[in-house]
């Protein structure tokens, strides 16, 4: 994994459990495998399992040649596309991901954003800071609230499904666009499946949870954004490339739409971007996913998977190569 990550991911109890589950040096972390240090090369030659996380080096055929005993990769994060290669699948290496565990904080962030956006909290807070006087908030926020509003969910991914689950206790209507979800699946999820155009036109708030794929680039472009009702909110915690930023910006500058953006394209907007200053935009630095104490959930999941592997049981979060073309 990348430098500095293991120290945040693994606490003392995780390292203790790791050494109980496997023969390993819990303090040896490989940042480079193509040209490893002698200690890493020796460990790689004997390794049956790799525990990986963000910033993991690519597992090329050359790296795998140096790891003849490797049988599994346990990834303590979401996507494995950055470090797994075809060589891994060709050699029958079993792979686990903590994508389901990492989905939880993203869904929680999204739920908070939905409830605050519908309630007009960001607008009220900024106006209150400027006015600093008695004001008729009931009149100004007369269209706000979470009663019988319509939320459009794009993508029934792990995160999208968890968002849908978290929304169930509230008096909200939920629409879903996902070309891979059948009507029967949507009924089981408790949502109404609709085409993308209908979702955009019929939602007070749209939240994006589709994977980053060539087919989903600028999934929400100028035409789709124009379909959103005046005053609607767009939430993006997926990837910046799913929304055409050049088309979104005029809608935000005009004040017609609101946005909660945890991801953008580029990931760091230019210093002069209006996104930093617009009162109708909540911009956060890609923090919806696991951070702080939430990293320990990823570690716990990975060690649970290592224990399953040691006991000869299947992974709870397996990654299948046939699913990768349609997943994050």
Buried (B, 14 or more C-beta within 10 A) or exposed (E): BEEEBBEBBBBEEBBEBBEEBBEBEBEEBBBEBEEBEEEBBEBBEEBEBBBBBBBBBBBBEEBBEBBEEBBBBBBBBBBBEBBBBEBBBEBEBBBBBBBBBBBBBBBBBBBBBBBBBBBBBBBBEEBEEEEEEEEEBEEBBEEBEBEEBBBBBBBBBBBBBBBBEBBEEBEBBBBBBBEEBEEEBBEEBEBBBBEBEBBBBBBBBBBBBBBBBEEBBBBBBEEBBEBBBEBBBBBBBBBBBBBBBEBBBEBBBEEBBBBBBBBBBEEEBEEEBEBEEBBBBBBEEBEBBBEEEBBBBBBBBBBBBBBBBEEEEEBEBEBEEEEBEBBB
